[in-house]
Amino acid sequence: MKILVVYATHSGCTEDVARRIGTALRQGGAEVKVIPVESAPAPAGFDAVIVGSGVRAGKWHGPAIRWIEKHAAAVRAIPHAMFTVCLMMRDGQKKAPEVLAFTQPVFDRLDLKPVGVGLFPGWFVPEKFPLFERIILKMMKTPRGDFRDFDAVDSWVSVVAPRLGLAISMDDVPENQADPVAEGDSSLQVEM
Ligand SMILES: Cc1cc2nc3c(=O)[nH]c(=O)nc-3n(C[C@H](O)[C@H](O)[C@H](O)COP(=O)(O)O)c2cc1C
């Protein structure tokens, strides 16, 4: 099975998450390409696609939005999942509904029905950001730190991979790290 993982990042944070998703999918037996959105091909020829982005001011990065707009028909035609990496997820799932709302209108507009939407904490590691972004985050008194949770990423992949068509053992998935979408908004689910 061939899976395309497309990501958009400014600081490199979301790239690491995308690569971890790729590694987990490969361990499950998939042939995976993890590609930055700027050079990502159309999803034609892939059996499934995962698209993810970091967030600025409540929105995915522009290139990620434009990529799914451009390739919406091809994405729609195969199982697809999405993920968002941002600081509002640093305190667990409390802000999951707000973070889902960053992207849901876009998915609705494009008639995309992801089999899962992963919401992952990112980082504020000042030296990774350009000066103007660093100033904004400091003005907002954003706590510094690397809040990424790669175990949560692995757990999400374990839940989402079978929905994408890849058989992965579910034995290792802790119940409390299940895909928030699976427990919340049923409109995002595809009946299997
Ligand atoms: C200017 C700016 C605005 C941001 N806005 C948000 C936001 O609205 N919500 C949020 O949860 N995180 C926000 N973040 C945090 C980033 O999403 C987070 O640092 C993420 O790890 C960045 O990943 P990336 O560089 O791969 O996109 C913002 C960061 C910056 C620099």
The ligand as a MOL file (V3000), in Angstrom:
LIG
                    3D

  0  0  0     0  0            999 V3000
M  V30 BEGIN CTAB
M  V30 COUNTS 31 33 0 0 0
M  V30 BEGIN ATOM
M  V30 1 C 2.7580 33.9740 14.8930 0
M  V30 2 C 2.2850 32.6670 15.4560 0
M  V30 3 C 0.9390 32.4350 15.5870 0
M  V30 4 C 0.4860 31.2160 16.1390 0
M  V30 5 N -0.8550 31.0140 16.2810 0
M  V30 6 C -1.2980 29.8840 16.8760 0
M  V30 7 C -2.6870 29.6660 17.0800 0
M  V30 8 O -3.5350 30.4600 16.6730 0
M  V30 9 N -3.0760 28.5620 17.7330 0
M  V30 10 C -2.1620 27.6320 18.1930 0
M  V30 11 O -2.5620 26.6730 18.8290 0
M  V30 12 N -0.8220 27.7810 17.9690 0
M  V30 13 C -0.3840 28.8750 17.3210 0
M  V30 14 N 0.9590 29.0660 17.0860 0
M  V30 15 C 1.8890 28.0130 17.5210 0
M  V30 16 C 2.3690 27.0970 16.3980 0
M  V30 17 O 1.2930 26.4680 15.7340 0
M  V30 18 C 3.3190 26.0580 16.9930 0
M  V30 19 O 4.4690 26.7370 17.4430 0
M  V30 20 C 3.6920 24.9410 16.0490 0
M  V30 21 O 4.5010 24.0210 16.7740 0
M  V30 22 C 4.4340 25.4690 14.8490 0
M  V30 23 O 4.7040 24.4320 13.9590 0
M  V30 24 P 5.2530 24.7560 12.4920 0
M  V30 25 O 6.3640 25.7320 12.6150 0
M  V30 26 O 5.6900 23.4270 11.9900 0
M  V30 27 O 4.1060 25.3190 11.7400 0
M  V30 28 C 1.4220 30.2280 16.5410 0
M  V30 29 C 2.7940 30.4800 16.3650 0
M  V30 30 C 3.2310 31.6830 15.8350 0
M  V30 31 C 4.6950 31.8970 15.6640 0
M  V30 END ATOM
M  V30 BEGIN BOND
M  V30 1 1 1 2
M  V30 2 1 2 3
M  V30 3 2 2 30
M  V30 4 2 3 4
M  V30 5 1 4 5
M  V30 6 1 4 28
M  V30 7 2 5 6
M  V30 8 1 6 7
M  V30 9 1 6 13
M  V30 10 2 7 8
M  V30 11 1 7 9
M  V30 12 1 9 10
M  V30 13 2 10 11
M  V30 14 1 10 12
M  V30 15 2 12 13
M  V30 16 1 13 14
M  V30 17 1 14 15
M  V30 18 1 14 28
M  V30 19 1 15 16
M  V30 20 1 16 17
M  V30 21 1 16 18
M  V30 22 1 18 19
M  V30 23 1 18 20
M  V30 24 1 20 21
M  V30 25 1 20 22
M  V30 26 1 22 23
M  V30 27 1 23 24
M  V30 28 2 24 25
M  V30 29 1 24 26
M  V30 30 1 24 27
M  V30 31 2 28 29
M  V30 32 1 29 30
M  V30 33 1 30 31
M  V30 END BOND
M  V30 END CTAB
M  END
